[in-house]
Amino acid sequence: MTPPETVDTAARDSAAGSLPIRILLVEDDDGDALLVEELFAVSGAQIELVRAITLADARREQLDQIDCVLLDLDLPDAHGLAALHKLKTDRAEMSVLVLTGFDDERRGVQAVAAGAQDYLVKGQIDGQGLARAVRYAVERRRADEARQQLELARAHQEENARLERGLLPAPLVTDPELLLTAHYRPGRQRALLGGDFYDAVQLADGTVHAVIGDVSGHGPDAAALGVCLRIAWRTLVLGGRGVEEVLPTLQVIHDAERHFSWMFTTLAMITITPDRASAIVRLAGHPPPLLIARGAGIDALEPAQVDPPLGVVEDAAWAGVAHQLPERWSLLLFTDGLIEGRTGVGSDRLGGEGLAAMVRGLRDESAPGLLTALVERAEELNGGPMLDDVAAFLVQRR
């Protein structure tokens, strides 16, 4: 006998929502299938009914487009809870209502324990009850999905917090003459922190080392490598490794820890002498820091030559360039996310000169206010948040 076609001519039930609930009826008895159709028609529920005669037919349906399954437990190719187990194996989150002719409480408990939303007995439920059971099952599934998404969001927040602690640490500098301020803002297309990192440590003799870096790529792989490099840098410096050995050793660690062979890291490292009168700058393909002299000019600490980022050239060397510092000074280290935004004029980018001009206009700001104002001004010129992460690190002699 040919299965009856779905018919629904009753008035729509507004409580059912604006879109029809798509139901898969797995029933081999044509009479029972027709009865289910009539129950839905009488209820006025807004549903779309799809019929499958066997479990095999049901499993061939696009289950991701089904809101709820009405499942008979006695099918030509499956008996008892076997059909339920197989459907839940195919799609664990599927809402399944068992619809059977057996009024067996023990069997019903077993069905619910196996993943069914409810156990309905044919002949003991009317149209309103059936429609209500379907709606409740669908809403319970949606609530479960929302809860799972919430748990996932919480897990992402915890991961984000762990990455933040790793990438954006508290610098180990005790000199009261020095003020260190940092600002980080993730790019607008990022849910997690990227690979930007910074740090600063002070040695027993008063020497202060500061670093800022930017791992290529985005997401957890870049962040994980950034955390690894920052911790390795701090360990090498505090462990007394010679300054000229720090970056070559970091390159070895970088190449061993990166997830993809194409990943590289730009980096700027500054060593400030104990008398605070000079600084040695090493750049690994990174934008040069800005020296802000109180009452004087703003200069980019350009290197004598361009040295490559970490992970690009084997056996690379990074030369240190010494710069004299005035009596009162600030050193601004930043990642290229801050200077790659547009200036608001055509396709021109801000660049180092544009950043220096902004600093001149904002130099009277306090240290924390200066970094925030710089990022906000850059985003204003760009017409919105930067695409890339932005990190800025200011070391200031009071």
C-alpha positions, -999 to 999 in steps of 0.1 A, spaced: 0 0 0 13 35 -9 19 56 22 -5 85 26 6 120 16 9 146 42 -22 168 46 -25 198 68 -55 221 63 -61 232 98 -56 267 111 -20 274 120 -11 274 157 7 306 165 25 290 195 43 267 171 64 295 157 67 311 123 85 282 106 71 247 104 86 219 125 101 193 103 92 158 116 104 125 105 78 98 111 94 63 111 64 40 109 58 9 87 20 7 94 1 29 69 -29 31 92 -9 44 121 9 69 98 -25 82 86 -36 85 122 -5 106 131 -12 129 102 -48 134 113 -38 141 148 -14 169 136 -41 182 113 -66 184 141 -41 202 164 -34 229 139 3 226 145 25 240 118 45 209 109 61 193 78 58 156 80 83 133 63 76 95 62 100 66 64 89 30 65 121 14 77 150 24 98 172 22 67 150 47 50 151 70 80 189 69 82 191 79 45 172 111 53 190 144 58 188 142 96 205 176 100 173 191 85 149 172 108 137 189 140 122 158 156 118 121 149 86 101 158 99 65 160 80 33 161 99 6 180 87 -23 158 100 -18 123 107 -44 96 145 -40 100 147 -31 137 130 -41 169 129 -27 204 154 0 212 178 -10 184 163 16 161 167 43 188 203 34 195 212 36 158 195 69 152 212 84 182 245 70 170 240 88 136 230 121 153 234 122 190 216 156 194 185 145 175 152 149 193 134 115 192 100 107 205 91 70 208 56 63 195 45 28 201 15 6 206 29 -10 238 19 6 271 49 -6 289 63 16 317 96 -3 320 101 0 282 94 37 283 119 43 311 145 23 290 137 44 259 142 77 278 174 64 294 186 55 259 181 91 247 144 95 237 128 127 247 95 110 256 76 77 253 41 81 237 15 53 234 -7 51 203 -43 56 211 -36 73 244 -26 107 231 -47 133 212 -36 158 186 -29 187 210 -9 163 233 12 150 203 19 185 190 28 197 225 52 168 230 69 175 197 73 212 205 86 205 240 111 180 226 123 205 200 126 232 226 145 209 250 170 201 222 174 238 214 179 246 251 206 218 252 223 233 222 222 268 237 237 253 269 264 236 250 272 268 232 274 287 265 298 261 279 319 264 247 319 302 251 330 298 287 358 274 277 369 300 251 369 327 277 390 306 300 414 298 271 415 335 263 424 343 299 452 317 299 466 331 267 464 366 280 483 357 311 510 341 289 512 368 263 506 399 284 525 394 317 534 417 346 570 430 338 597 422 364 611 457 368 616 472 402 634 505 394 611 533 407 624 557 381 609 536 353 573 535 344 561 506 322 527 507 305 512 483 280 481 483 258 467 454 238 436 453 216 427 423 195 418 427 158 381 429 150 380 395 133 395 376 162 378 357 190 410 349 207 442 367 213 467 366 184 505 362 186 515 396 198 535 396 231 557 418 252 578 415 284 604 433 304 628 422 332 654 439 353 687 421 362 706 424 395 730 450 381 701 473 371 701 464 334 666 464 320 657 442 289 624 448 271 609 429 242 579 430 219 570 405 192 544 396 166 539 360 154 526 356 119 492 342 115 462 343 139 444 322 164 455 297 189 486 284 169 501 319 168 491 326 204 507 294 216 540 302 198 539 337 212 535 324 248 563 299 242 587 326 229 579 351 256 585 326 284 617 314 267 629 350 263 623 357 300 640 325 310 671 332 288 675 367 301 669 359 338 692 329 334 721 351 325 724 341 288 745 367 270 724 392 251 740 384 218 729 347 223 692 354 232 678 359 197 698 330 181 685 307 209 650 320 204 652 311 167 660 275 176 630 274 200 608 291 174 616 266 147 611 237 170 578 249 185 560 265 155 530 245 141 536 253 105 569 258 86 557 291 71 553 308 105 578 336 115 580 362 142 591 398 141 607 411 173 622 441 189 645 438 219 659 468 239 686 466 265 687 497 288 720 503 307 719 506 345 726 544 343 696 548 319 718 568 296 719 545 266 700 516 250 709 489 226 683 479 201 681 446 182 654 443 155 643 410 139 622 424 110 602 445 135 592 482 133 618 503 150 608 517 185 603 555 189 625 575 213 604 603 228 626 629 244 609 653 268 610 688 253 627 675 222 620 655 191 607 620 184 631 597 166 627 562 152 656 540 164 663 527 129 689 499 126 720 501 105 708 472 85 676 452 82 679 418 100 654 390 93 625 379 115 629 347 135 622 316 115 632 330 81 670 326 77 690 299 92 721 310 112 709 346 111 725 372 133 709 403 149 732 432 154 727 455 183 727 493 177 735 516 206 716 548 211 722 576 236 693 585 258 685 620 271 679 629 307 641 622 305 629 598 278 602 574 268 606 543 245 576 532 225 576 497 213 547 485 191 535 459 167 527 466 131 490 464 136 492 499 150 507 514 118 492 493 91 457 510 93 446 535 67 450 572 73 416 581 60 431 595 28 428 571 -1 448 539 4 476 555 24 488 537 55 497 554 88 533 540 89 560 550 114 560 587 104 523 590 109 526 573 143 553 598 152 531 627 142 503 614 164 527 610 193 537 647 189 501 657 192 495 636 222 528 637 241 514 656 270 491 627 278 501 605 308 516 572 299 484 550 301 464 578 284 490 581 256 488 545 245 450 544 246 447 577 227 472 565 201 452 533 194 418 552 194 432 578 171 446 552 147 413 534 146 395 567 140 417 574 110 413 538 98 375 541 99 371 513 124 390 487 145 423 474 131 422 441 112 453 429 130 461 428 167 476 459 182 502 458 210 521 488 224 546 489 252 559 522 267 590 523 289 594 558 304 620 573 327 602 596 351 
